Amino acid sequence: MQVDPTVLAEGVNMMWVLVVTFLIFFMHAGFAMLEAGQVRSKNVANQLTKNLLTWAVGVVMFFFVGAAISTIVGAVTGGGSYTLTDAFASTLGGDSGAWVDWLFGAVFAMTAATIVSGAVAGRAKLRAYVGYTVLLAAVIYPVVTGLTWAGGFLDVLGFHDFAGGMIVHAVGGIAGLTAAWILGPRMDRYNADGSVNVIPGHSMTFAVLGTLVLAFGWYGFNVGTAATVFVAEGGELLLGDFAYVGRVALATTLGMALGAIGASVVSLALTRKVDTLYVANGLLAGLVAVTGIADVVTWWGAVLVAFVAGAQLPLVFRFVERTLKIDDVCAVFPVHGSAGVIGALAIPFVAVPGEGPTVFAQVAGVVVIAAWTVGATALVWGAFRAVGQARVTPDHERDGLDVSEHGVDTYPEFGGPDIATDGSPELVRTDGGERVDATRSSSDFRSDGGVSKSEINLVTAIVRPDRLGAVKRELANVGAPSLTVTNVSGRGSQPAKKGQWRGEEYTVDLHQKVKIECVVADIPVEDVVGAIREAANTGEPGDGKVFVIPVTDALQVRTGKRGPEAV
């Protein structure tokens, strides 16, 4: 059976593009986890919603408008010609191949868009962020691709950006920094004297897992851009151009490694500790820096550029935070912005001889792209701020955007209806007495907390977590095996200690403890108290406290027994 080589080559190549496109799309899961981990728990749902709507709204706008704008800008500034019909036909009236090409471009566009959400986290109104995403996907990002990848004047000038280190990542990072500047910092981020208050994110685990998901998807970003699987030539099916695939894969791998190492070294020099978040962010900065140069870079060039990109991250973040006083929550500028610029400017010096662009072309590209991104972003967010729609109210920011913007609690402690307010005919006593029927007279309602049928006591102990096992054993030895344990945090006589978030120290005066509750009736309270003290005592401040509280009554749910028998 004869198979047309052209048809086979087209089909295999199309499948390859779709596979790497889906891999790049999966990076949105990484962005969602990374950003959710770096915000406070009261803003997690808001951050996840922004990530979801970035794709949903942005991809629609890029389909209907953005792709055509890119074509038009490329033709106008590159000396070509176009018609509006042709510009929109590739998406609205295209064929299967054209739509695959559009989708490949769309996942790059949405990467640039979602970066911005990390910079404005915790205070931007959802409507403002979505409005900006519409304009970024429809105009701001397409103008940049039109000037470069679509044949615009920067492409004619010789500007080189292989997979979007400057065009995608730096655009997102610069846009995020600009938006954060227009919005202003989060509440309580800076003191009146200009000093900085550290606001840690709620989950280092999320942040690191998100980083690793992004690193995995990055192979689609870079290696996926490098290869054409087959070409049809002279009626024969030939292997495509894989000449530089190995270089791209190597540069990508070395980039993530050296970026993490560079950030670790500088973190250690600044704080005498290797900050976990700096390592994660440095890994991504290294990837960003090699993204634009991976096709022409030497192996030693990839090592050098990625190390510098990782090393600059803590320094640039501190400069943005302390000198510029811009609250870039997820460090999107040092990760994506400055790292992308470093990679773009380094190409002429680290490329394989004869394959690198000119210094002038790279400098011109960086200046034009940065100026356009800053100007367009400032105009949009400035307009939102002028009409009072840029950021949430102070009350909403204090309560958290999850509740104020979405009406949800990402980490609800309890579920189910409140029995006291659900319209039930029975009332719930809040004074310690029994539950009574609503038809009973007012004389039936106790106000003295009830009468204890016998002596029942609640022993509550706050102790060090590492002493829990010993306390459980001692309580069992004195005949009090039943207990309730809760993880808590608090402060007392134990001295405060220092914590660290992205290389910055902050005071930790709430220490992790466990609360042990034990209700006793037929066991001497002193035996229980003595057992807890014996097991929990280390002789150091912070060993905890023990409290004894009389209990007026008790009820065993299963049997209905009351008083000491219930205990």
C-alpha positions in Angstrom: 0.0 0.0 0.0 1.4 3.4 -1.0 1.2 6.3 1.5 1.7 9.8 0.4 4.9 10.9 2.2 3.6 14.5 2.4 0.4 13.5 4.1 2.3 11.2 6.5 4.9 13.9 7.4 2.1 16.4 8.0 0.2 14.1 10.2 3.1 13.1 12.4 4.4 16.6 12.7 0.9 17.8 13.6 0.7 15.1 16.3 4.1 16.2 17.7 3.0 19.8 17.9 -0.2 18.8 19.7 1.6 16.7 22.2 4.0 19.4 23.2 1.1 21.9 23.2 -0.7 19.8 25.8 2.5 19.6 27.8 2.8 23.4 27.8 -0.9 23.6 28.8 -0.1 21.4 31.8 2.2 24.2 33.0 -0.9 26.0 34.1 -1.3 23.4 36.9 2.2 24.3 38.0 1.5 28.1 37.9 -1.7 27.5 39.9 0.1 25.5 42.6 3.1 27.8 42.7 1.1 30.9 43.2 -1.5 29.4 45.6 1.4 28.3 47.8 2.9 31.8 47.9 -0.3 33.6 48.9 -2.1 33.6 52.3 -4.7 30.9 52.9 -7.5 33.4 52.8 -6.6 34.2 49.2 -6.0 30.7 47.7 -9.4 30.3 46.0 -9.1 33.8 44.4 -5.7 32.9 43.0 -6.9 29.6 41.6 -9.9 31.3 40.1 -7.6 33.9 38.4 -5.5 31.1 36.9 -8.6 29.3 35.6 -10.1 32.5 34.1 -6.8 33.4 32.5 -7.0 30.4 30.3 -10.8 30.6 29.8 -11.0 34.3 28.9 -7.5 34.7 27.4 -7.7 31.8 24.9 -11.0 33.0 23.6 -9.7 36.5 23.0 -6.5 35.2 21.4 -8.7 33.1 19.0 -11.0 35.9 17.9 -8.6 38.9 18.0 -5.1 38.3 19.2 -3.8 36.0 16.5 -5.0 38.4 13.8 -3.5 41.4 15.6 -0.1 39.6 15.6 -0.3 38.9 11.9 -1.3 42.6 11.1 1.5 44.0 13.3 4.1 41.7 11.8 3.1 42.7 8.2 2.8 46.4 8.9 6.1 46.8 10.8 8.0 44.2 8.8 7.4 45.7 5.4 4.9 43.1 4.3 1.2 43.4 3.2 -2.0 42.1 4.6 -5.7 42.2 4.4 -8.1 42.0 7.3 -9.7 39.0 5.7 -6.4 37.1 5.5 -5.4 38.2 9.0 -8.6 36.7 10.6 -8.9 33.8 8.2 -6.1 31.7 9.7 -8.2 31.2 12.9 -11.9 32.0 12.0 -11.8 30.4 8.6 -8.7 28.2 8.8 -8.2 24.5 8.4 -7.0 21.9 10.8 -3.3 22.7 10.3 -3.9 26.4 10.9 -5.8 25.7 14.1 -3.1 23.5 15.4 -0.6 26.3 14.8 -3.0 28.8 16.5 -3.3 26.5 19.5 0.5 26.2 19.8 0.7 30.0 19.8 -2.2 30.3 22.3 -0.5 28.2 25.0 2.5 30.6 24.8 0.2 33.6 25.0 -1.6 32.2 28.1 1.7 31.6 29.8 2.5 35.3 29.5 -0.9 36.2 30.8 -1.0 34.0 33.9 2.3 35.2 35.2 0.7 38.6 36.0 -1.7 37.1 38.5 1.1 36.2 40.8 2.3 39.8 41.1 -1.1 41.3 42.0 -2.2 38.6 44.3 -4.1 39.5 47.5 -5.6 42.8 46.5 -6.6 43.1 42.9 -10.3 42.9 42.0 -11.2 39.9 39.9 -13.0 42.1 37.3 -9.9 44.3 36.9 -7.6 41.2 36.5 -10.0 39.6 34.0 -10.3 42.9 32.1 -6.5 43.2 31.8 -6.3 39.6 30.7 -8.7 40.4 27.9 -6.5 43.2 26.6 -3.2 41.3 27.1 -4.5 38.4 25.1 -6.1 40.5 22.4 -3.6 43.3 22.0 -0.6 43.6 24.3 1.0 40.2 23.8 0.0 39.9 20.1 1.8 43.2 19.4 5.0 41.8 20.8 4.7 38.6 18.8 3.9 40.6 15.7 7.1 42.6 16.1 9.1 39.5 16.5 7.9 36.0 15.6 5.4 37.2 13.0 8.0 38.9 10.9 7.9 42.5 12.3 10.7 45.0 12.4 12.5 43.4 15.3 12.6 40.1 13.4 14.0 42.0 10.4 16.6 43.6 12.6 17.7 40.2 13.7 16.3 40.0 17.3 16.6 36.4 18.5 14.3 34.7 21.0 14.0 31.0 20.4 11.1 29.9 22.7 10.0 33.1 24.5 12.4 34.0 27.2 11.8 37.7 26.4 8.7 37.5 24.3 6.7 35.4 26.7 8.3 35.3 30.2 9.8 38.8 30.4 6.6 40.3 29.0 4.6 38.6 31.8 7.2 39.5 34.4 7.4 43.2 33.4 3.7 43.4 33.1 3.3 41.9 36.6 5.8 44.4 38.1 4.0 47.3 36.4 0.6 46.2 37.6 1.8 45.7 41.1 3.3 49.2 41.1 0.0 50.7 39.9 -2.0 48.8 42.5 0.2 49.5 45.5 1.3 47.1 48.2 -0.8 44.8 50.3 -2.1 46.1 53.6 0.6 46.0 56.3 3.4 45.2 53.8 5.3 48.3 54.7 5.5 50.3 57.9 5.3 54.1 58.1 9.1 54.3 58.2 9.3 52.3 55.0 10.6 49.1 56.6 9.2 45.8 55.3 6.9 43.4 57.0 7.2 39.8 55.7 3.9 38.1 54.8 4.7 34.4 54.3 2.6 32.3 51.9 0.6 29.5 53.3 2.1 26.4 51.7 5.7 25.8 50.8 4.6 22.3 49.7 2.3 23.8 47.0 5.0 26.2 45.9 7.7 23.5 45.4 5.3 21.0 43.7 4.2 23.7 41.4 7.8 24.5 40.5 8.5 20.9 39.6 5.3 20.7 37.5 6.5 23.8 35.6 9.9 22.4 35.1 8.4 19.2 33.6 6.2 21.2 31.2 9.2 23.4 30.2 10.5 20.5 28.1 7.5 21.0 25.9 8.1 24.7 25.9 11.7 24.4 24.7 12.3 21.0 23.2 8.9 21.0 21.6 9.8 24.1 19.7 13.0 22.6 18.4 11.9 19.7 16.3 10.1 18.8 13.0 9.7 15.0 13.0 9.5 14.3 9.3 9.8 16.1 6.0 8.6 14.9 2.6 11.2 15.5 -0.1 11.3 14.1 -3.6 8.6 11.6 -2.9 10.5 10.3 0.1 9.9 10.6 3.8 13.0 12.0 5.6 13.8 12.6 9.2 13.2 16.2 10.1 15.7 18.8 11.4 16.8 17.4 14.8 20.3 19.0 14.6 19.9 21.1 17.7 17.3 19.2 19.7 20.0 17.7 21.9 21.4 21.2 22.6 18.0 22.5 23.5 17.3 19.6 25.9 20.7 20.0 27.5 20.4 23.7 27.9 17.0 23.3 29.4 18.2 20.7 31.9 21.4 22.6 32.8 19.3 25.8 33.1 17.0 24.6 35.8 19.9 23.0 37.7 22.2 26.0 37.6 19.4 28.5 38.3 18.6 26.6 41.6 22.3 26.5 42.5 22.8 30.2 41.8 19.9 31.2 44.0 21.1 28.8 46.7 24.6 30.3 46.8 23.3 33.9 47.0 20.7 32.9 49.6 23.4 31.3 51.7 25.6 34.4 51.4 22.8 36.8 52.4 21.1 34.9 55.2 23.4 32.0 56.1 20.6 29.6 55.1 19.5 28.0 51.9 16.0 29.4 51.5 13.7 26.8 50.0 11.6 29.3 48.0 14.6 31.0 46.6 15.8 27.6 45.4 12.5 26.9 43.7 12.3 30.4 42.2 15.9 30.2 41.1 15.2 27.0 39.3 12.5 28.8 37.3 14.7 31.8 36.7 17.4 29.6 35.2 14.8 28.0 32.9 13.6 31.5 31.8 17.1 32.7 31.0 17.9 29.7 28.7 14.5 29.6 27.0 15.4 32.3 24.5 18.9 31.0 23.7 18.6 27.2 24.0 18.9 26.6 20.2 22.2 28.4 19.8 23.9 28.4 23.2 27.0 26.6 24.1 26.9 24.2 27.0 29.1 26.5 29.1 27.0 29.4 28.1 23.9 27.7 29.4 25.6 27.0 32.7 26.9 30.6 33.0 23.6 32.4 32.0 21.4 30.1 34.2 23.7 30.6 37.2 23.6 34.4 36.9 19.8 34.3 36.4 19.5 32.3 39.6 22.0 34.4 41.5 20.3 37.7 40.6 16.9 36.5 41.9 17.4 37.2 45.6 19.2 40.5 44.9 16.6 41.8 42.4 13.7 40.7 44.7 15.2 42.7 47.5 15.7 45.7 45.3 12.1 45.6 44.1 10.8 45.1 47.6 13.0 47.5 49.6 14.1 50.2 47.2 11.2 50.4 44.6 8.7 49.5 47.4 6.7 47.3 44.9 4.9 44.4 46.4 5.5 41.6 43.9 3.9 38.8 45.8 5.2 35.8 43.8 8.5 37.4 42.7 7.4 37.3 39.1 9.8 40.0 38.0 13.0 38.4 39.2 11.8 35.0 38.1 10.4 35.9 34.6 11.3 39.6 33.9 14.9 40.2 34.8 15.9 36.6 34.1 14.3 36.9 30.6 16.2 40.1 29.9 19.5 38.5 31.0 19.0 35.6 28.6 18.1 37.9 25.7 21.2 40.2 26.3 23.6 37.3 26.8 23.0 35.5 23.5 25.6 37.3 21.4 28.3 36.3 24.0 27.5 32.7 24.7 26.2 31.4 21.3 27.9 28.9 19.1 30.3 31.0 16.9 28.5 32.3 13.8 25.0 31.6 15.1 24.3 34.4 17.6 22.6 37.7 16.8 24.1 41.1 17.1 24.2 43.0 20.4 22.4 45.9 18.8 19.5 43.7 17.7 19.1 42.2 21.2 19.3 45.5 23.0 16.8 47.1 20.7 14.4 44.1 21.2 14.6 44.3 24.9 14.1 48.1 25.0 11.1 48.0 22.6 9.4 45.1 24.2 9.9 46.4 27.7 8.7 49.9 26.8 5.6 48.6 25.1 4.7 46.3 27.9 5.2 48.9 30.7 3.3 51.6 28.8 0.3 49.4 27.8 0.0 47.8 31.2 0.3 51.1 33.1 -2.4 52.6 30.9 -4.8 49.7 31.5 -4.3 49.4 35.3 -4.1 53.1 35.7 -7.5 53.4 34.1 -8.9 50.8 36.4 -7.5 52.6 39.4 -8.8 56.0 38.2 -12.4 54.7 38.3 -11.9 52.8 41.6 -12.0 49.3 40.1 -8.4 48.2 40.5 -8.2 46.8 44.0 -10.6 45.5 46.6 -11.7 47.5 49.7 -9.6 47.4 52.9 -12.3 45.4 54.6 -12.4 42.8 51.8 -8.6 42.6 51.7 -8.5 42.1 55.5 -11.2 39.4 55.3 -9.5 37.7 52.4 -10.5 37.6 48.7 -11.8 34.1 48.9 -14.8 35.2 51.0 -15.2 38.8 49.5 -14.8 37.9 45.8 -16.1 34.3 45.7 -18.0 33.6 48.9 -15.9 30.5 49.7 -13.6 29.3 52.4 -10.7 27.3 50.9 -10.0 25.6 54.2 -13.3 25.2 56.0 -13.0 23.9 59.5 -16.5 22.7 59.9 -19.4 21.6 57.6 -23.1 21.2 57.9 -25.8 23.6 59.0 -25.8 25.5 62.3 -28.4 23.8 64.3 -29.1 26.9 66.3 -30.2 28.8 63.2 -31.6 26.2 60.8 -35.2 26.7 61.7 -35.5 23.5 63.8 -38.3 23.4 66.4 -35.7 22.5 69.0 -33.3 25.0 70.7 -29.6 24.6 71.4 -28.5 25.6 74.8 -25.4 27.8 74.9 -25.3 28.0 78.8 -24.2 24.4 79.4 -27.8 23.1 80.1 -29.7 20.4 78.2 -31.4 20.9 74.9 -35.1 21.5 75.3 -38.2 21.6 73.2 -39.2 25.0 71.9 -42.7 24.5 73.4 -41.4 24.3 77.0 -42.0 27.2 79.3 -39.4 29.8 80.1 -39.0 28.3 83.6 -37.4 25.3 81.9 -34.5 27.3 80.6 -31.5 27.0 82.9 -29.2 30.0 83.3 -26.9 28.7 85.9 -25.1 26.2 83.6 -26.9 23.2 85.1 -26.2 21.2 88.3 -23.3 18.7 88.5 -24.5 15.3 89.5 -21.0 14.4 90.7 -17.5 15.7 90.4 -16.3 15.7 86.8 -13.2 17.6 85.7 -11.7 18.6 82.4 -7.9 18.5 82.5 -6.4 20.6 79.6 -2.7 20.5 79.0 -0.7 22.5 76.5 2.7 20.7 75.9 5.5 20.3 73.4 4.6 18.1 70.4 7.5 15.8 71.0 6.2 15.0 74.5 2.8 13.7 73.3 3.9 10.1 73.3 5.2 10.2 76.8 2.1 12.0 78.1 -0.2 9.3 76.5 1.8 6.5 78.2 1.6 8.2 81.7 -2.1 8.9 81.4 -2.7 5.3 80.5 -0.7 4.2 83.5 -2.9 6.2 85.9 -6.1 4.9 84.3 -7.0 7.8 82.1 -6.5 6.5 78.5 -9.3 8.5 76.9 -8.2 11.9 75.6 -8.5 14.4 72.7 -5.5 15.9 71.0 -5.4 19.0 68.9 -2.5 20.7 67.1 -2.4 24.4 68.3 0.0 27.3 68.3 0.5 29.9 71.0 2.9 32.0 73.1 3.8 32.2 76.7 7.2 32.2 78.5 9.0 30.5 75.6 11.3 33.0 73.8 10.4 34.0 70.2 12.5 32.7 67.3 13.3 33.8 63.8 11.6 32.4 60.7 12.5 32.9 57.1 10.4 33.5 53.9 12.2 34.1 50.6 15.4 34.9 52.4 13.9 37.5 54.8 13.7 37.0 58.6 10.5 37.5 60.6 9.7 36.9 64.2 7.9 33.7 65.1 6.2 34.2 68.5 3.5 31.6 68.1 5.0 28.2 68.8 3.7 24.8 67.7 2.1 22.9 70.6 -0.4 20.1 71.2 -3.5 20.5 73.4 -4.5 17.4 75.3 -8.0 17.3 76.8 -8.9 14.6 79.3 -12.2 14.4 81.2 -12.0 12.4 84.5 -14.6 11.5 87.1 -13.5 8.4 89.1 -9.7 9.1 88.9 -8.1 11.6 91.3 -7.4 14.8 89.3 -4.0 15.2 91.0 -3.0 11.8 89.6 -3.8 13.0 86.1 -2.1 16.4 86.5 1.0 14.7 88.1 1.2 12.2 85.2 1.1 15.0 82.6 3.7 17.1 84.4 6.0 14.1 84.8 5.9 13.2 81.1 5.9 16.8 79.7 8.6 18.3 81.8 12.0 19.1 80.1 13.1 21.8 82.5 13.0 24.5 79.7 10.7 27.5 79.1 7.9 26.4 76.9 7.1 23.1 78.5 3.5 24.2 78.8 0.6 24.6 81.2 -2.1 22.3 82.8 -5.5 23.6 83.6 -8.3 21.9 85.6 -11.9 23.0 84.9 -15.0 21.7 86.7 -17.5 20.0 84.3 -21.2 20.4 85.2 -22.5 17.4 83.4 -21.6 14.8 80.7 -23.6 12.7 78.3 -22.6 9.6 76.4 -24.1 9.8 72.9 -24.5 6.1 72.3 -26.2 5.1 75.6 -27.6 8.3 76.9 -25.9 7.9 80.2 -25.3 11.1 82.2 -22.8 12.3 84.8 -19.8 10.2 85.9 -21.2 7.1 84.2 -20.9 8.9 80.8 -17.3 9.6 81.4 
